[in-house]
Structures are given as structure tokens and as C-alpha cells.
Amino acid sequence: IESLLTGKPIPPDVAYDIDGNATADPSRALQGALRPFDRGPKGAGLALIVEVLCGPLVGATFAGIGDKDNWGNLVFAIDPELLWDKADFEQKV
């Protein structure tokens, strides 16, 4: 949105237009989609999970279905001690 307002192009290879073509045009990117942060299947999978958790799970819009103004919100907390010893976790972080 900042690039659109300032008239600057977005970096190449970060977005697709509505036809699935890479674009540096911010207005075309807003009609299409952003690429996953890692530009691979892991980022795409993570993005899908976030979309599902923040969409249909909480009764919000998903994949264009539903009220377009209901973006959905989800807050969740993970207790690292369920997976790691607290001291080990703090050392690794």
C-alpha cells in the first residue's frame, strides 16, 4: 500500500497479479497475491495454516467466502515447556 501511495514499484518477485504473473506494480499485486516469505512450499504451507486459523476457524472470511470486512482474529499462546526444558529453550533463544 505504501508503494501504491508513493507511486514506487515493489521489489521484483514478491507478488503476483490476478493472473498469477510476477509483478512489481503495487496496484496489480493488491489484486493478486504476495509470495510466501521463503518463496517455497514451507512458506506457502505456513501461510495456508494461518489463513485457515484466522478465517473459518473463527468464523471470518476465507478464500473470498463470507463478509469481506470480517478479516478474523486469532490469538494463541504456546507454552515452550510442553516441548522443551525451559532452561534449554531460553539458551537456544
C-alpha positions as CSV (number, residue, x, y, z in Angstrom):
1,I,0.0,0.0,0.0
2,E,2.9,2.3,0.8
3,S,4.3,1.8,-2.7
4,L,0.9,2.4,-4.2
5,L,0.5,5.7,-2.4
6,T,4.1,6.9,-3.2
7,G,4.0,5.6,-6.8
8,K,7.0,3.4,-6.4
9,P,7.3,-0.2,-7.7
10,I,7.5,-3.0,-5.2
11,P,10.6,-5.3,-5.3
12,P,10.6,-7.9,-8.1
13,D,9.5,-11.4,-7.3
14,V,7.5,-10.7,-4.2
15,A,4.0,-10.6,-5.6
16,Y,1.7,-12.0,-8.3
17,D,-1.0,-10.2,-10.3
18,I,-4.5,-11.6,-10.6
19,D,-3.4,-13.8,-13.5
20,G,-0.6,-15.4,-11.5
21,N,2.2,-13.5,-13.2
22,A,5.0,-11.9,-11.2
23,T,4.6,-8.1,-10.9
24,A,6.4,-5.1,-9.5
25,D,3.2,-3.0,-9.8
26,P,1.7,-2.5,-6.4
27,S,-1.9,-2.0,-7.7
28,R,-1.7,-5.3,-9.6
29,A,-0.2,-7.0,-6.6
30,L,-3.1,-5.9,-4.4
31,Q,-5.4,-7.6,-6.9
32,G,-3.3,-10.8,-6.8
33,A,-1.2,-12.3,-4.0
34,L,2.1,-12.0,-2.2
35,R,4.7,-14.7,-2.5
36,P,5.5,-16.7,0.7
37,F,8.4,-15.3,2.6
38,D,10.7,-18.2,1.8
39,R,9.4,-18.4,-1.8
40,G,8.8,-22.1,-1.3
41,P,6.4,-24.8,-0.1
42,K,7.1,-24.3,3.6
43,G,6.2,-20.7,3.5
44,A,3.1,-21.4,1.4
45,G,2.0,-24.1,3.8
46,L,2.5,-21.8,6.8
47,A,0.5,-19.1,5.1
48,L,-2.3,-21.5,4.4
49,I,-2.4,-22.7,8.0
50,V,-2.5,-19.1,9.2
51,E,-5.3,-18.3,6.7
52,V,-7.4,-21.3,8.0
53,L,-6.7,-20.5,11.7
54,C,-7.7,-16.8,11.2
55,G,-10.6,-17.4,8.8
56,P,-13.0,-20.3,9.0
57,L,-11.9,-21.4,12.5
58,V,-13.1,-18.1,14.0
59,G,-16.0,-17.6,11.5
60,A,-14.3,-15.0,9.3
61,T,-13.9,-14.6,5.6
62,F,-11.8,-17.3,3.8
63,A,-11.0,-17.6,0.2
64,G,-13.4,-14.9,-0.7
65,I,-16.3,-16.6,1.1
66,G,-18.1,-14.5,3.7
67,D,-18.2,-10.9,4.7
68,K,-15.2,-9.2,3.1
69,D,-14.9,-6.9,6.1
70,N,-14.6,-9.7,8.6
71,W,-10.9,-10.5,8.4
72,G,-10.9,-12.6,11.6
73,N,-8.5,-12.5,14.5
74,L,-6.9,-15.3,16.5
75,V,-4.6,-15.0,19.4
76,F,-2.9,-18.2,20.6
77,A,-0.1,-18.9,23.0
78,I,2.4,-21.8,23.1
79,D,4.0,-22.9,26.3
80,P,7.5,-23.9,25.3
81,E,7.8,-26.1,28.3
82,L,5.4,-28.5,26.7
83,L,8.1,-29.3,24.1
84,W,11.4,-28.3,25.8
85,D,13.0,-27.8,29.1
86,K,12.7,-24.1,30.0
87,A,16.4,-23.6,30.5
88,D,17.3,-25.3,27.2
89,F,14.7,-23.2,25.4
90,E,16.0,-19.9,26.8
91,Q,19.5,-20.8,25.9
92,K,18.6,-21.5,22.3
93,V,16.6,-18.3,22.0
